[in-house]
């Protein structure tokens, strides 16, 4: 992994955002590698795509977080270790009362709420402190997207999507796209990794496995780092 490059580029950015594919066992491992590299030089707060209630009580998780791949026993172990070490952690996802409201909102309504939660936290931390965010790779995008998404009748249509990352109140974001090159992941069901061709200048590969009650399968990861000088 290009940890030295990440550490260097982070000097110019307030927010470092990891956009992950939910449902791979080693996602927490990547988070810890990046965090441990950053904390050697910066003060860092960690934000996760969870409700704050889950961060406060790791045994209170709704089953949905296990099903969509965001949370697993490996994530719980990571969070328990971070909390024990006194690391500042916060959750920026909807609270329980907002999940029903989301169903009636626009596709990016949830992104708006998550961005508001992060922006509120940004106001609380010192100018020197870095914020490391861990979220799904659709939310960390820093520009509006035109995507194909089903409407309420299930018809696939082009939709303008304003992602969380584009709504953050910061001058710049160091975006780390965590891609998996082969294998499987679990997101409501066991799925095959989409095909991705690695550019010639990217060779950051590491064995990875899916988690859950399924047999582990090999995957590989690489990092795309955006936000350089």
LOFITOR-964470 format. One record per residue: x, y, z of N, C-alpha, C in turn; residue in three letters. Coordinates in Angstrom, 1 decimal. Example, Ala and Ser with C-alpha at 12.3 -4.5 7.8 and 13.67 -1.06 7.14 Angstrom:
2
     n.c1     n.c2     n.c3    ca.c1    ca.c2    ca.c3     c.c1     c.c2     c.c3   residuo
     13.2     -5.7      7.8     12.3     -4.5      7.8     13.2     -3.3      7.8       ALA
     12.8     -2.2      7.1     13.7     -1.1      7.1     12.9      0.0      7.9       SER
// end
This chain:
229
     n.c1     n.c2     n.c3    ca.c1    ca.c2    ca.c3     c.c1     c.c2     c.c3   residuo
      0.8     -1.2      0.0      0.0      0.0      0.0      0.9      1.2      0.0       UNK
      0.4      2.3     -0.6      1.2      3.5     -0.8      1.1      4.4      0.5       UNK
      1.5      3.9      1.6      1.2      4.6      2.9      2.1      5.9      2.9       UNK
      3.3      5.8      2.5      4.1      7.0      2.5      3.5      8.2      1.7       UNK
      2.9      7.8      0.5      2.3      8.8     -0.3      1.1      9.3      0.3       UNK
      0.3      8.5      1.0     -0.9      9.0      1.7     -0.5      9.9      2.8       UNK
      0.5      9.6      3.6      1.0     10.5      4.7      1.4     11.8      4.1       UNK
      2.1     11.8      3.0      2.6     13.1      2.5      1.5     13.9      1.9       UNK
      0.5     13.3      1.2     -0.6     14.1      0.6     -1.5     14.6      1.7       UNK
     -1.7     13.8      2.8     -2.6     14.2      3.9     -2.2     15.6      4.4       UNK
     -1.0     16.0      4.3     -0.6     17.3      4.8     -1.3     18.5      4.2       UNK
     -1.8     18.2      3.0     -2.5     19.3      2.2     -4.1     19.2      2.3       UNK
     -4.6     18.2      3.0     -6.0     17.9      3.1     -6.5     17.7      4.5       UNK
     -7.6     18.3      4.8     -8.3     18.2      6.1     -8.9     16.8      6.3       UNK
     -9.5     16.3      5.2    -10.3     15.0      5.2     -9.6     14.0      4.3       UNK
     -9.4     12.8      4.9     -8.9     11.6      4.1    -10.1     10.7      4.1       UNK
    -10.6     10.3      2.9    -11.8      9.5      2.8    -11.5      8.2      2.1       UNK
    -11.8      7.0      2.8    -11.6      5.7      2.2    -13.0      5.3      1.6       UNK
    -13.1      5.1      0.3    -14.3      4.6     -0.3    -14.1      3.1     -0.5       UNK
    -14.9      2.3      0.2    -14.7      0.8      0.2    -15.8      0.1     -0.5       UNK
    -15.6     -1.1     -0.9    -16.6     -2.0     -1.3    -17.1     -2.8      0.0       UNK
    -18.3     -2.5      0.5    -18.8     -3.1      1.7    -18.8     -4.7      1.5       UNK
    -18.4     -5.3      2.6    -18.6     -6.8      2.6    -17.4     -7.6      2.4       UNK
    -16.2     -7.0      2.6    -15.0     -7.8      2.5    -14.3     -7.8      3.9       UNK
    -13.8     -8.9      4.3    -13.3     -9.1      5.7    -12.1     -8.1      6.0       UNK
    -11.3     -7.9      5.0    -10.1     -7.1      5.3    -10.3     -5.6      5.2       UNK
    -11.6     -5.1      5.0    -11.8     -3.7      5.1    -11.3     -3.0      6.4       UNK
    -11.6     -3.6      7.5    -11.1     -3.0      8.8     -9.6     -3.0      8.8       UNK
     -8.9     -4.0      8.2     -7.5     -4.1      8.2     -6.9     -2.9      7.4       UNK
     -7.6     -2.6      6.3     -7.1     -1.4      5.5     -7.3     -0.1      6.3       UNK
     -8.4      0.0      6.9     -8.7      1.2      7.8     -7.6      1.4      8.8       UNK
     -7.2      0.3      9.5     -6.2      0.4     10.5     -4.8      0.7      9.9       UNK
     -4.5      0.1      8.8     -3.2      0.4      8.2     -3.1      1.9      7.8       UNK
     -4.2      2.5      7.3     -4.2      3.9      6.9     -4.2      4.8      8.2       UNK
     -5.0      4.4      9.2     -5.0      5.2     10.4     -3.7      5.1     11.2       UNK
     -3.1      4.0     11.3     -1.8      3.8     12.0     -0.7      4.6     11.3       UNK
     -0.8      4.7     10.0      0.2      5.5      9.2      0.0      7.0      9.5       UNK
     -1.2      7.4      9.5     -1.5      8.8      9.7     -1.3      9.3     11.1       UNK
     -1.6      8.5     12.1     -1.5      8.9     13.5      0.0      9.1     13.9       UNK
      0.9      8.5     13.1      2.3      8.7     13.4      2.8     10.2     13.2       UNK
      2.0     10.9     12.4      2.3     12.3     12.1      1.3     13.3     12.4       UNK
      0.0     12.9     12.5     -1.1     13.8     12.7     -2.0     13.3     13.8       UNK
     -2.8     14.3     14.4     -3.9     13.9     15.3     -5.0     13.6     14.4       UNK
     -5.7     12.4     14.6     -6.7     11.9     13.7     -8.0     11.6     14.4       UNK
     -9.1     12.0     13.9    -10.4     11.5     14.4    -11.0     10.6     13.3       UNK
    -11.7      9.5     13.7    -12.2      8.5     12.7    -13.7      8.6     12.6       UNK
    -14.3      8.7     11.4    -15.7      8.7     11.2    -16.1      7.5     10.4       UNK
    -17.2      6.8     10.8    -17.7      5.6     10.1    -19.1      5.8      9.7       UNK
    -19.5      5.0      8.6    -20.8      5.0      8.1    -21.8      4.2      9.0       UNK
    -21.9      4.6     10.2    -22.8      4.0     11.2    -23.5      5.1     11.9       UNK
    -24.7      4.8     12.5    -25.3      5.7     13.5    -24.4      5.9     14.7       UNK
    -24.5      7.1     15.3    -23.7      7.3     16.5    -24.1      6.3     17.6       UNK
    -25.3      5.9     17.6    -25.8      4.9     18.6    -25.0      3.6     18.6       UNK
    -24.6      3.2     17.4    -23.9      2.0     17.2    -22.4      2.2     17.7       UNK
    -21.8      3.3     17.4    -20.5      3.6     18.0    -20.5      3.6     19.5       UNK
    -21.6      4.2     20.0    -21.7      4.3     21.5    -21.9      2.9     22.1       UNK
    -22.6      2.0     21.5    -22.9      0.7     22.0    -22.7     -0.3     20.9       UNK
    -21.6     -1.0     20.8    -21.3     -1.9     19.7    -22.1     -3.2     19.7       UNK
    -22.9     -3.4     20.7    -23.8     -4.6     20.8    -25.2     -4.2     20.4       UNK
    -25.4     -3.0     20.0    -26.8     -2.5     19.6    -27.1     -2.6     18.1       UNK
    -26.1     -3.1     17.4    -26.3     -3.0     15.9    -27.5     -3.7     15.4       UNK
    -28.2     -3.1     14.4    -29.3     -3.7     13.7    -28.8     -4.7     12.7       UNK
    -29.5     -5.7     12.4    -29.1     -6.8     11.5    -28.8     -6.2     10.1       UNK
    -29.4     -5.1      9.7    -29.1     -4.6      8.4    -27.6     -4.3      8.2       UNK
    -26.9     -3.9      9.3    -25.5     -3.5      9.1    -24.6     -4.8      8.8       UNK
    -25.1     -5.9      9.3    -24.4     -7.2      9.0    -24.7     -7.6      7.5       UNK
    -26.0     -7.3      7.1    -26.4     -7.8      5.8    -25.8     -7.0      4.7       UNK
    -25.6     -5.7      4.8    -25.1     -4.9      3.7    -23.5     -4.8      3.7       UNK
    -22.9     -5.5      4.7    -21.5     -5.6      4.7    -20.7     -4.5      5.4       UNK
    -21.4     -3.5      6.0    -20.7     -2.4      6.6    -20.2     -2.8      8.0       UNK
    -20.8     -3.7      8.7    -20.4     -4.1     10.0    -20.3     -5.6     10.1       UNK
    -19.3     -6.1     10.8    -19.1     -7.5     11.0    -18.3     -7.7     12.3       UNK
    -18.1     -9.0     12.7    -17.3     -9.2     13.9    -15.9     -8.6     13.8       UNK
    -15.4     -8.5     12.6    -14.1     -7.9     12.4    -14.1     -6.3     12.7       UNK
    -15.2     -5.7     12.2    -15.4     -4.3     12.5    -15.5     -4.0     14.0       UNK
    -16.3     -4.9     14.6    -16.6     -4.7     16.0    -15.3     -4.8     16.8       UNK
    -14.4     -5.8     16.4    -13.2     -6.0     17.1    -12.3     -4.8     16.9       UNK
    -12.3     -4.2     15.7    -11.5     -3.0     15.4    -12.0     -1.8     16.2       UNK
    -13.3     -1.6     16.3    -13.8     -0.5     17.0    -13.6     -0.6     18.5       UNK
    -13.7     -1.8     19.0    -13.4     -2.1     20.5    -12.0     -1.7     20.8       UNK
    -11.1     -2.1     19.9     -9.7     -1.8     20.1     -9.4     -0.3     20.1       UNK
    -10.0      0.4     19.1     -9.8      1.8     19.0    -10.4      2.6     20.2       UNK
    -11.6      2.1     20.6    -12.2      2.8     21.8    -11.3      2.6     23.0       UNK
    -10.8      1.4     23.2    -10.0      1.0     24.3     -8.7      1.9     24.4       UNK
     -8.2      2.2     23.2     -7.0      3.0     23.1     -7.3      4.5     23.1       UNK
     -8.6      4.9     23.3     -8.9      6.3     23.5     -9.0      7.1     22.2       UNK
     -9.1      6.4     21.1     -9.2      7.1     19.8    -10.6      7.7     19.6       UNK
    -10.6      8.9     19.1    -11.8      9.7     18.9    -12.6      9.1     17.7       UNK
    -13.8      8.6     17.9    -14.5      7.9     16.8    -15.9      8.5     16.8       UNK
    -16.5      8.7     15.7    -17.9      9.1     15.6    -18.6      8.4     14.4       UNK
    -19.9      8.3     14.5    -20.7      7.8     13.4    -21.5      8.9     12.7       UNK
    -21.5      8.9     11.4    -22.2     10.0     10.7    -23.4      9.5      9.9       UNK
    -23.8      8.3     10.1    -25.0      7.8      9.4    -26.3      8.3     10.1       UNK
    -27.4      8.0      9.4    -28.7      8.4     10.0    -28.9      7.8     11.4       UNK
    -29.7      8.5     12.2    -30.1      7.9     13.5    -31.3      7.0     13.2       UNK
    -31.7      6.2     14.2    -32.8      5.3     14.0    -34.1      5.9     13.5       UNK
    -34.4      7.1     14.0    -35.6      7.8     13.7    -35.6      8.3     12.3       UNK
    -34.5      8.4     11.6    -34.4      8.9     10.3    -34.5      7.8      9.2       UNK
    -34.3      6.6      9.6    -34.3      5.5      8.5    -35.7      5.4      7.8       UNK
    -36.8      5.6      8.5    -38.1      5.6      7.9    -38.3      6.8      7.0       UNK
    -37.8      7.9      7.5    -37.9      9.2      6.7    -37.1      9.1      5.4       UNK
    -36.0      8.3      5.4    -35.2      8.1      4.2    -36.0      7.5      3.0       UNK
    -36.9      6.6      3.4    -37.7      5.9      2.3    -38.5      6.9      1.4       UNK
    -38.9      8.0      2.0    -39.7      9.0      1.3    -38.8     10.1      0.6       UNK
    -37.5     10.1      1.0    -36.6     11.1      0.5    -36.0     10.8     -0.9       UNK
    -35.3     11.8     -1.4    -34.6     11.6     -2.7    -33.4     10.6     -2.5       UNK
    -32.9     10.1     -3.6    -31.8      9.1     -3.5    -30.7      9.6     -2.7       UNK
    -30.3     10.9     -2.8    -29.2     11.4     -2.1    -29.6     12.1     -0.8       UNK
    -30.8     11.9     -0.3    -31.2     12.6      1.0    -30.3     12.1      2.1       UNK
    -30.0     10.8      2.1    -29.2     10.2      3.2    -27.8     10.8      3.1       UNK
    -27.2     11.0      1.9    -25.9     11.7      1.7    -25.9     13.1      2.3       UNK
    -27.0     13.8      2.2    -27.2     15.1      2.7    -27.1     15.1      4.2       UNK
    -27.8     14.2      4.9    -27.7     14.1      6.3    -26.4     13.7      6.8       UNK
    -25.7     12.7      6.1    -24.4     12.3      6.5    -23.4     13.4      6.4       UNK
    -23.5     14.2      5.3    -22.6     15.3      5.1    -22.8     16.4      6.3       UNK
    -24.1     16.6      6.6    -24.3     17.5      7.7    -23.7     17.1      9.0       UNK
    -23.8     15.8      9.3    -23.2     15.2     10.5    -21.7     15.4     10.5       UNK
    -21.1     15.2      9.4    -19.6     15.3      9.3    -19.2     16.8      9.4       UNK
    -20.0     17.7      8.7    -19.7     19.1      8.8    -19.8     19.6     10.2       UNK
    -20.7     19.1     10.9    -20.9     19.5     12.3    -19.7     19.1     13.1       UNK
    -19.2     17.9     12.9    -18.0     17.4     13.6    -16.7     18.2     13.2       UNK
    -16.7     18.6     11.9    -15.5     19.4     11.4    -15.4     20.7     12.2       UNK
    -16.5     21.3     12.6    -16.5     22.5     13.4    -15.9     22.3     14.8       UNK
    -16.0     21.1     15.3    -15.6     20.8     16.6    -14.1     20.5     16.8       UNK
    -13.4     20.1     15.7    -12.0     19.7     15.8    -11.1     20.9     15.4       UNK
     -9.8     20.8     15.9     -8.9     21.8     15.7     -8.4     21.9     14.2       UNK
     -7.9     23.0     13.8     -7.4     23.1     12.4     -6.4     22.1     12.0       UNK
     -5.6     21.7     13.0     -4.5     20.7     12.7     -4.9     19.3     12.6       UNK
     -6.1     19.0     13.2     -6.6     17.6     13.2     -7.1     17.1     11.9       UNK
     -6.7     15.9     11.5     -7.2     15.3     10.3     -8.4     14.4     10.6       UNK
     -9.3     14.3      9.6    -10.4     13.4      9.8    -10.4     12.3      8.7       UNK
    -10.4     11.1      9.2    -10.4      9.9      8.4    -11.8      9.3      8.3       UNK
    -12.4      9.3      7.1    -13.7      8.8      7.0    -13.7      7.5      6.2       UNK
    -14.5      6.6      6.7    -14.7      5.2      6.0    -16.1      5.1      5.6       UNK
    -16.3      4.9      4.3    -17.7      4.9      3.8    -17.7      4.1      2.5       UNK
    -18.9      3.8      2.0    -19.1      3.2      0.7    -18.6      4.0     -0.4       UNK
    -18.1      3.3     -1.5    -17.4      4.1     -2.5    -18.3      4.9     -3.4       UNK
    -19.6      4.8     -3.2    -20.5      5.8     -3.9    -20.6      7.1     -3.1       UNK
    -20.5      7.0     -1.8    -20.7      8.2     -1.0    -19.5      9.1     -0.9       UNK
    -18.3      8.6     -1.1    -17.1      9.4     -0.9    -16.8     10.2     -2.2       UNK
    -17.5     10.0     -3.3    -17.3     10.8     -4.5    -17.4     12.3     -4.2       UNK
    -16.6     13.1     -4.8    -16.5     14.5     -4.5    -17.1     15.4     -5.5       UNK
    -17.8     14.8     -6.6    -18.5     15.6     -7.6    -19.8     15.0     -7.8       UNK
    -20.8     15.7     -8.2    -22.1     15.2     -8.6    -22.0     14.1     -9.6       UNK
    -22.9     13.1     -9.5    -22.8     11.9    -10.5    -24.2     11.8    -11.2       UNK
    -24.1     11.3    -12.4    -25.3     11.0    -13.2    -25.3      9.4    -13.2       UNK
    -26.2      8.8    -12.5    -26.2      7.4    -12.4    -27.6      6.8    -12.9       UNK
    -27.6      5.5    -13.1    -28.8      4.8    -13.5    -29.3      4.1    -12.3       UNK
    -30.6      4.4    -11.9    -31.1      3.9    -10.6    -32.6      3.7    -10.7       UNK
    -33.1      2.6    -10.1    -34.6      2.4    -10.2    -35.4      3.4     -9.5       UNK
    -36.5      3.9    -10.1    -37.4      4.8     -9.4    -38.3      4.0     -8.5       UNK
    -39.4      4.6     -8.0    -40.2      3.9     -7.0    -41.0      2.8     -7.6       UNK
    -41.2      2.8     -9.0    -41.9      1.8     -9.7    -40.9      0.7    -10.2       UNK
    -39.6      0.9     -9.9    -38.6     -0.1    -10.3    -38.1      0.1    -11.7       UNK
    -38.4      1.2    -12.3    -37.9      1.5    -13.7    -36.6      2.1    -13.6       UNK
    -35.6      1.6    -14.3    -34.2      2.1    -14.3    -34.2      3.5    -15.1       UNK
    -33.8      4.5    -14.4    -33.7      5.8    -15.0    -32.4      6.5    -14.7       UNK
    -32.0      7.5    -15.5    -30.8      8.3    -15.2    -31.2      9.3    -14.1       UNK
    -30.4      9.3    -13.1    -30.7     10.1    -11.9    -29.5     11.0    -11.6       UNK
    -29.7     12.2    -11.2    -28.6     13.1    -10.7    -28.4     12.8     -9.2       UNK
    -27.2     12.5     -8.9    -26.9     12.1     -7.5    -25.8     13.0     -7.0       UNK
    -26.1     13.6     -5.8    -25.2     14.5     -5.2    -24.6     13.8     -3.9       UNK
    -23.5     13.2     -4.1    -22.9     12.4     -3.0    -22.5     13.1     -1.8       UNK
    -22.3     12.4     -0.7    -21.9     13.0      0.5    -20.6     13.8      0.4       UNK
    -19.6     13.2     -0.3    -18.3     13.9     -0.4    -18.4     15.2     -1.1       UNK
    -19.3     15.4     -2.0    -19.5     16.7     -2.7    -20.1     17.8     -1.8       UNK
    -20.7     17.3     -0.6    -21.4     18.3      0.2    -20.6     18.6      1.5       UNK
    -19.3     18.2      1.6    -18.5     18.4      2.8    -17.9     19.8      2.7       UNK
    -17.9     20.5      3.8    -17.4     21.9      3.9    -15.9     21.9      4.2       UNK
    -15.2     21.6      3.2    -13.7     21.5      3.3    -13.2     21.9      1.9       UNK
    -11.9     22.5      1.9    -11.3     22.9      0.7    -11.0     21.7     -0.2       UNK
    -10.6     20.6      0.4    -10.1     19.5     -0.5    -10.2     18.2      0.3       UNK
    -10.3     17.1     -0.4    -10.4     15.8      0.2     -9.4     14.9     -0.5       UNK
     -8.6     14.1      0.4     -7.8     13.1     -0.2     -8.6     11.8     -0.2       UNK
     -9.0     11.4     -1.5     -9.9     10.3     -1.7     -9.1      9.0     -2.0       UNK
     -9.3      8.0     -1.2     -8.7      6.7     -1.4     -9.7      5.7     -1.9       UNK
     -9.7      5.3     -3.1    -10.7      4.3     -3.6    -10.1      2.9     -3.4       UNK
    -10.7      2.1     -2.6    -10.3      0.7     -2.3    -11.0     -0.2     -3.3       UNK
    -10.3     -0.7     -4.2    -10.9     -1.6     -5.2    -10.4     -3.0     -5.0       UNK
    -11.3     -4.0     -5.3    -10.9     -5.4     -5.2    -10.9     -6.0     -6.6       UNK
     -9.9     -6.8     -6.9     -9.6     -7.2     -8.3    -10.2     -8.5     -8.6       UNK
    -10.5     -9.3     -7.6    -11.1    -10.7     -7.8    -11.7    -11.2     -6.6       UNK
    -12.4    -12.3     -6.7    -13.0    -12.9     -5.5    -14.4    -12.6     -5.3       UNK
    -14.9    -12.6     -4.0    -16.3    -12.3     -3.7    -16.4    -11.4     -2.5       UNK
    -17.6    -10.8     -2.4    -17.9    -10.0     -1.2    -19.4    -10.3     -0.8       UNK
    -19.7     -9.9      0.4    -21.1    -10.2      0.9    -21.8     -8.9      1.1       UNK
    -22.9     -8.7      0.3    -23.8     -7.5      0.4    -25.2     -8.0      0.2       UNK
    -25.9     -8.3      1.3    -27.2     -9.0      1.3    -27.1    -10.4      0.8       UNK
    -26.2    -10.7     -0.1    -25.9    -12.1     -0.5    -24.5    -12.1     -1.0       UNK
    -24.0    -13.3     -1.2    -22.6    -13.5     -1.7    -22.6    -13.1     -3.2       UNK
    -21.7    -12.2     -3.5    -21.6    -11.6     -4.8    -20.1    -11.8     -5.4       UNK
    -20.0    -11.8     -6.7    -18.7    -11.8     -7.3    -18.2    -10.4     -7.5       UNK
    -16.9    -10.2     -7.3    -16.3     -8.9     -7.5    -16.5     -8.5     -9.0       UNK
    -16.9     -7.2     -9.2    -16.9     -6.8    -10.6    -15.5     -6.7    -11.1       UNK
    -15.4     -6.9    -12.4    -14.1     -6.9    -13.1    -13.5     -5.5    -13.1       UNK
    -12.2     -5.4    -12.8    -11.5     -4.1    -12.8    -10.1     -4.3    -13.3       UNK
     -9.7     -3.6    -14.3     -8.3     -3.6    -14.8     -7.4     -2.6    -14.1       UNK
     -6.3     -3.1    -13.5     -5.5     -2.2    -12.8     -4.6     -1.4    -13.7       UNK
     -4.5     -0.1    -13.6     -3.6      0.7    -14.4     -2.2      0.2    -14.2       UNK
     -1.3      0.4    -15.2      0.1     -0.2    -15.1      0.8      0.4    -13.9       UNK
      0.5      1.6    -13.4      1.3      2.2    -12.4      0.8      1.8    -11.0       UNK
     -0.2      0.9    -10.9     -0.8      0.5     -9.6     -0.6     -1.0     -9.4       UNK
      0.2     -1.3     -8.4      0.5     -2.7     -8.1      0.3     -3.0     -6.6       UNK
     -0.6     -2.4     -6.0     -0.8     -2.6     -4.5     -1.8     -3.7     -4.3       UNK
     -1.3     -4.9     -4.2     -2.2     -6.1     -4.1     -1.9     -6.8     -2.8       UNK
     -3.0     -7.3     -2.2     -2.9     -8.0     -1.0     -4.0     -9.1     -0.9       UNK
     -3.7    -10.2     -0.4     -4.7    -11.3     -0.3     -5.8    -10.8      0.6       UNK
     -7.0    -11.1      0.2     -8.2    -10.7      1.0     -9.2    -11.8      1.0       UNK
    -10.1    -11.8      2.0    -11.2    -12.8      2.0    -12.5    -12.2      2.4       UNK
    -13.6    -12.8      1.9    -14.9    -12.3      2.3    -15.1    -12.8      3.7       UNK
    -16.1    -12.2      4.4    -16.4    -12.7      5.8    -17.8    -13.3      5.8       UNK
    -18.2    -13.8      6.9    -19.5    -14.3      7.1    -19.5    -15.8      7.2       UNK
    -20.6    -16.4      7.0    -20.7    -17.9      7.2    -20.3    -18.6      5.9       UNK
    -19.7    -17.9      5.0    -19.4    -18.6      3.7    -17.9    -18.9      3.7       UNK
    -17.5    -19.8      2.8    -16.1    -20.2      2.7    -15.3    -19.0      2.2       UNK
    -14.2    -18.7      2.8    -13.3    -17.6      2.4    -12.9    -17.8      0.9       UNK
    -12.9    -16.7      0.2    -12.5    -16.7     -1.2    -11.4    -15.6     -1.4       UNK
    -10.5    -15.8     -2.2     -9.4    -14.9     -2.4     -9.8    -13.7     -3.2       UNK
     -9.4    -12.5     -2.8     -9.6    -11.3     -3.6     -8.3    -10.5     -3.5       UNK
     -8.2     -9.5     -4.3     -7.0     -8.6     -4.2     -7.5     -7.2     -4.2       UNK
     -6.7     -6.4     -3.6     -7.0     -5.0     -3.5     -6.0     -4.1     -4.1       UNK
     -6.4     -2.9     -4.5     -5.4     -1.9     -4.9     -6.0     -0.5     -4.5       UNK
     -5.2      0.5     -4.4     -5.7      1.8     -4.0     -5.5      2.7     -5.1       UNK
     -6.6      3.5     -5.4     -6.5      4.6     -6.2     -6.5      5.9     -5.4       UNK
     -5.5      6.7     -5.4     -5.4      7.8     -4.6     -5.7      9.1     -5.4       UNK
     -6.7      9.9     -5.0     -7.0     11.1     -5.7     -6.8     12.3     -4.7       UNK
     -6.4     13.4     -5.2     -6.3     14.6     -4.4     -4.8     15.0     -4.3       UNK
     -4.0     14.6     -5.2     -2.6     15.0     -5.2     -2.4     16.4     -5.6       UNK
     -1.2     16.9     -5.6     -0.9     18.3     -5.9     -1.2     18.5     -7.3       UNK
// end
